[in-house]
Amino acid sequence: MNVLIVEDEKSLSKEVQDFLKKEGYTVEVAFNGKEASEKIFVNPYDFVLLDLGLPDYDGLQLLKEAKEAGQEAAIIILTARGSTDDKIKGLDLGSDDYLAKPFSLLELSSRMQAITRRKHGLKKNILDIHGFQVDLTNRSVSFSNNLISLTKKEFDILQYLLINKSRVITRMQLTEHIWDNALEVDYDSNYVDVHIKNLRKKLTQYAPVDWIETVRGIGYRLNLM
Amino acid sequence: MKLYYKLTLINALSRIMIVAAFLIFVPKIIYKEAIVNTDDLLEKRKTDFIHIMNKMGMDKFIQQESDSTYADSTYADYTIFKEKYVSIEPAKTMLPDTFLTDQRDIEGDIVEARILKHSFKNNNKIYLLEIGESVQYVKDLKAVLDKIALWILIGVIILTISVDLSVTQYLLRPLKKIEAKLKGIRTPEKFDYTLVKTNTTDFRYLDRTIRNMMRKIRNTFYIEKEFIANVSHELLTPISILQTRLENMLEAGNLDEEAESKIIESQKTLGRLKQIVRSLLLISQIENNQTPKADKVDIPELLKEVKSEIDVRLVEKNITLDLELPNDFEYSPCNRSLLFTLFFNLINNAVKYNKENGSIIVSTEKLKDEYLVHIRDTGKGIAPENLKSIFNRFKKFNNSDTESYGLGLALVKTIADFHELEITVESKQNEGSTFTVAFKLNEGQV
């Protein structure tokens, strides 16, 4: 899949580029609005990651142009402005998602996956994992037709692990994901562990959950093997 | 006391004093003048009388003396209404002329009179001549004057006070306008910068000075807010770079265990930095009114939601968190997520600073014009000297605690100010603290 990263901060652009390439995306970059505008006009992309604070261009204007040019790419706004105003404007102008800087690369990748799933119209948005049915649309989990009642946070954790399966996810990444932009996040604490413990307890009633693996000192991994 | 009333009162008092002085002294002066005139008159009459007596002979007046059986025969004469009289009687010694005011019995009528006594010799005998003039009219005049003066006093006072009231009111009108401009402004942005029309230089000076100071404060505020917003914003980009770089390093999976754990620690540190910058940015956004305020929030529901978020944090120290929410209350307009943050921070602090097996009670109370939310904990409490500054930015009291960066409560205060809520704290050291958030009940809010 083709991705255009529109970001004037070269170091950041490079990190995102490295990450996405490893994830299997084909990546192009633009460091200013003019460059981006040309590229968007000429090439078809699957994703445009758009920084709103460009030196020569208003990012929202660029978004408008892209839509007018018939660009079918999913557009994810990346911004440090962080005002809800921008978010609403961006979504109004047809962007698909919005990530406030600083963001986690894993979060970006999850959002991109979610958009892909949505765009490809996967009606049956239910994933099976070791006999557990995880319904991403209705946000529910069941085991052989028994609905398992999970809290919002527990479901968020399970879903995040599932989307990023087979990959070690640090407590920090999980914390950031489930608390989003909450300001009183205690990065040193083990709140995530408490949630995982509760999640395991609930699931174990139906089947063993050794596939939720604790990676010592780092975080967790969901094992599909 | 207002300047307006003070001025009127002082003016009225000074008027009363002047009029009272008038009332006391003027009748006295008039009386004295009248007496002096009377004395002159008596002196003249005396001269006239002696002149007549010398011309006509003494015998005419005291003729009975020789054939009378009385040794001390006297002469007396008076007008028909007894307002003037003359009398001669023998005396023992010569006396200098004297004036006096005295009462005289004239044919059974007591008359108050001004009297001139004059001694003279005739045929080696000493006589005393008395010439009198009634002063009743002077006394009557004085009484009338007293009465008139009293009415004048009352009249003058009433008149001057009413004139004073309207004149001072007119003169002080610019001051009142300046006062009105200052009343009820919470921020310098809301100050009315148009000058008050006046030709009183003092007021002009006052008005201009206040305006200029307000401008200065506004500019300083503005610069500070801008600074915070810009700095926070500028910091977010390098933090982004670091965060993504650290993530990529971990993703590479070619690090040894030590390097890995160091990167994870660095991520946590970066997380804290991110949290501080985001808090600062949020504070500056709220202060710049960039956050919407259009939600309607069921406060007890919101508190339940906060509790469900916090529950996971209670396990570590085995803390109990109880909600006592007897009163329904919906609040609008407000910003739901900001109010959530406000209560989350307050309750989260109650967890953070609590002791092992401690407890937290969140309760609500509905008063006549206020809805109160109390958050009571059994924590270490706040020292009295620190109570005043707990809402200041970057104030941190417990140095051994690495979790606090002093922005949590500053953010709470900013959110409260934004919603015009009042926050009060009561605390006893080693017993716990109670934070109270007061919502003003407006009409139509149930």
Interface residues (C-beta under 8 A of the other chain):
Chain A: E9 S11 L12 E15 V16 D18 F19 K22 A80 R81 G82 S83 T84 D85 K101 P102 F103 S104 L105 L106 T151 K153 V168 T170 R171 M172 Q173 T175 E176 N181 A182 L183 E184 V185 D186 Y187 D188 S189 N190 Y191 V194 H195 G217 I218
Chain B: H233 L236 T237 I239 S240 I241 L242 Q243 T244 R245 E247 N248 L250 E251 E257 E260 S261 I264 Q267 K268 G271 R272 K274 Q275 R278 S279 L281 L282 Q285 Q290 T291 P292 S308 V312 R313 V315 E316 T341 F344 N345 N348 T402 E403 L407 G408 L411
